[in-house]
Amino acid sequence: MFFSVVIPLYNKEPYVAKAIQSVLAQTYEDYELIVMDDGSKDDSFSIALKTIEGHEHCHLYRQRNRGVSLARNNGAALSQGDYLCFLDADDWWEPTFLEEMSKLIGEFPDAGIYGTNYTIVNETKHKTRVAPIGVEEGFKKGYINYCQVYSKTLAMPLTSISVAIPRLVFDEMKGFPQGIKLGEDFLLWIHIALKYKVVFLNKPLAYYNQDVDSLHSGTHKKRYDPDAFMTFYFGQFEKDEQENRDLKVLLDRIRVYSLMSFRKQNLYPELVRNEIAKVDFSNVESKYKFYYKAPYWIVNAYCRILQLLSQIKQKLLK
């Protein structure tokens, strides 16, 4: 097999059939599909089983609920392809995703990871947009400086649904870090990008579904658990960000952006202070200096006023 596609599955009953069908519809046929059910409590498993029925290159496994990283890693361990692709069970691909990936690998065979652009879908708000990846205007495909590109717009150049990774690289990195619910893929991408070339195809071939009901999300209960939040694991890059200016800028921008929800609610203030203390504020927008340096009661009042003004604006527009 050239590609092994791994779909981690947990309580995605309304969506999983569409995800699987988008893989079965691929124009490139040298692949296998591994669906790893992570102890779903709804009908996800039976729906997946019915959807892959009759397809010999598709396999469905079940593990007790251990999280998305272990589901992906175990799925990868059970697969045989030279390159690994991952698709979340509530997202889907264009029919040419694997075909375009195979061409990209053939043209740039020395990279450690390959990614494509993707479309962000929010049906509730009736909005669909191509992710504003921070590549130069007119960029079509080729090598990118991952940290620079990411830091420009904070739109992820690589996501868990839009990449292909050589198996040797994935195994070297020991797969996705376990125990992290938000941003586990980003930590893996950074480790790869610090050692290998990154290739990007600026064509939207995957669909990222923002409209998932929270009841079917595996992360909503862990959103404010520091042990499951990627930003509190940036210490592993301490030496790298001292030596790599592009990485330092990216991590600082993600720190101030991702920890705003903690700051606004005054959650785990000591942990937040320790992480923000690492930030060089010349790398981020000036507003964040106010958010993190001003007394909490002032920040809280300011945010409440902004929220009130936003509500008034929405009512006036109706």
N, C-alpha and C positions, 0 to 999 in steps of 0.2 A: 504493500500500500504506500502511496506517496503521501496522502493526508490521513490523519486520524482526527475526526471531529468529536469533541467531548461536550455534551450538554449536561450540566449539573441541574438537578430538578428537585425543587422543594415547594409544594403547595402552589403550583402554577396551573391548576386545572383549566382555567379559561383560555390559556395561552399556549400550552405546550404543543398541541397538535399543529398549530401554525408554524412554530419554530422548527419542529421536525420536518414538516412538509417542505419548508424552504430549503432544507438540506437535501431531501430526496429529489428536489427539482433542479439540482445543480447540473449545469451543462458539462462539467468536468466529472468523470465517473470513477477515477482512480482514488477512492476514499472508502473509509469505513466510518460508521457512526456508533459512538458509545454514549448511551444515556445512563447517567448515574443518579438514581433516585436517592435523595438524602433523608429517607424516613418520612416521606410525605404523609399527611394525615387526611388529605382529601382524595379525589379520584385521579390524581395526576398519573400514578403508576399505571392504572388500567387503561387510561387514555393513551399514554405513550406506547403501551404494549399493543394496543389495537392499531395505532398509527404505523408502527414499524412492521406489522404482520406481513409476511410474505417477502420481506427484503432480507436476503441472506447476509448482507454486509452490515446489517444493523443489529446492535446488541443492547439489551436492557439489564441493568444490575441494580441491586438495592443494598444500601448500607443503613445502619442506624444513624439518626440525626447527629452529624458531627460538624456541619458547616460547609460552606461553599468551597473553601480552599481544599479541604480533604476530598470532597466529592470530585473536584477537577483533578487533583493529584492521583486519586485512585483510578479514575477513568483513564488517565494518561498511562498509568502503569499496566492497565489491562489492554492497551491498544498496541498496534504494531507499526504505524506509519512513520515515515521519516520526518514529517513535519506535523506539528500539533496545532489545531485550531480549536477555539472554544466559542460556544454560543450559549448565552443565557436563555432559559426556557420561556422568557416573555419577550424575546426579541426575534428578529428574523433577518435573512440575507436576500440579496438579489440573486437570481439564478446563476449569474456569472462570477460570483464571489471566488470560488475555488479556481476557476479558469484563469481569472485575472491574477490571483495569487501565484499560480504555477508559472505564469509568464514573468511575473516580477522576480521570482526566485531564479528563474533561468537567466534573466538579464543581470541580476546582482547576486551572484551565488555566495558571496563572502560575508553576508550580513548575519547578525545574531538575532534579528527580529524584523518582521515585515508587517506594515500596517496600511490600512486604507481609511479614507474618510468615511463618514457615516451620517445618517439622517436622524435628527432628533424629532420624535413624534410625541405630541400631546393632544390626544383626541378630545379630551375634556374641554380644552381651551381652543380647539379647532386650529391648532398651530402645528406646522411642520417646517423644519429648517435644517439646512445642511450645517454641520458643526463648523464654527468659524476658526478652523485651525490656523495657527500663526505662521504659515509659510508665506513666502513672497508672492506677490501677485503674478499670476501666470505660471506658477510652479505646477508641474504635472506629475513628475515622479523622480525619485532619486534618493540619495543620501541626505539626511537631515541631522542637524544638531538638536537632539531631542530636548534638552533642557532649555535652549534658547527658544525653540518653537513653542513649547508648552508655556513658558513664562510670558510670552507676548500677549496671549488672549485668555490664558487659563482654560482653554478648551483642550481636552485630552487628545494628543495626536495618536496615542495607542489606547485601546480599550480591550476588555476581555472578549468582546464580540467581533473585533475587527483586525485580528493579528494572526500571523502564522509564525511559529517558533521552531527552529530545528530541534529535533528531539535531544541531540547531544547537548545543546545549550540549556534546554529545559532541565535535563537531568543534572547537569553541572551546577545549576542554581538551586537544585533540590525542590523545584516546583514553587507553588504559591505558598507564602508563609501562612501557617495555621493559627487560628484563634482570633484573627482580625476580620471584622465584619464589613468595615468601610475602608476601601483603599488598599486591600491586599494585593490587587493587581498592579497598582502604581509602584509599590515597593519592589516587585519583581522587575518591572520595566526599568526602573532606575539601576538596579544591579546589572541588568543586561546592557543598558546603554553606557554604563561606565567602562565596560570591557569590550563591547562589540559595536560594529556599525549598525545604524538604524536606517531602514529604507521605508519610504512612505509613498503611497499612491494617492494622489489627490482626486480621488473619484469616490463618491458615496456609494458603497456596496453593502452596507449593513444598516439596520434600523434599530435605534435605541429607543425603547418604549418607556417614556416618562410617566405614562398614564396607568401604571400598575396599581390596583387597589392595595392599600396598606395591609389588608388582611392576608394577602398572598405574598407579602414581602418578608424576606428572611432577615431584614436588617432593622425594621422600624423599632423594635424593642431595645436594640443595642445602640441606637443613634448617639446616645450621650454616655456610653460606657467607655471610659478612657482605655481600658484594656483591649477594646475592640476597635479603637480609632487610630488610623494610620499616623496622624501627625505626632502622636506621643511615642512613635517608634523611630523618629528621625535621628535619634542619637546614634544609630548604627552608621550614619553617614558623616559623623562629626569630622573625621580626618579628611574625607573626600571633599566636603564643602569648604574646608580651609584651603585646599589646593586647587579647587575647581570653581572659578568665579561664576560660570553659568549655572552650576548646580546650586551654589549659594543663593543666587538671585531667585531661582525657582523655588527652593525650599522656604525662603523668607516670604515670598508671595503666597505660597500655599498656607504657611503658618497663620498669617494675619487673616486670610480669607476663611480658612476652614474653622478657626477657633472663635469666629464672631458669634456663633450660636451659643457657645459656652460663656463668652463674655457678657452677652446681652442678658443671660439668665443667671449670671454669677455662679455658674457650676464649676466645681473643682478649681477654685481661684488660684490656689497655690501651684497646681500643675500647669495651669495656663500661664501664670507669671513666669514660671521657670522656662517654659518653651518660648515665650515672647521675649525673654531676656536675651535670647540668642539672635534676635532679629536686628539686622542693620536697616534702619528705617529709611535710608537713602535708596533702598532697593524697592520700596513699596509706595503706594499712593499716600499722599500727605494726610488724608482723612483717618488712616489707621493709627497714626500717632495720637490723635485725639481719643479714638475709641479705647486705646490700651493705656494711655498715660493719664487721662482725666480720671477723677474719682468716680467710682461706680455709680453713685446716685445721680451724678450729672449725665453720664452715659445712658443710664436707664431712662431718665426723664426725656432726654433728647430722642431716644428711640421710640418712646411712647408718642411723642409729638409727631414724629414722622409717620408712624402707623396711623394716627388719627387723621392726619392730612391726606394720607393715601385713601382711607375709607371715605372721606368726604368727597374726594375727587371721583372715586368710583360711583358714588351715588349721583353726583352731578352729571356724569356721563351716561347714566341709564335713561 
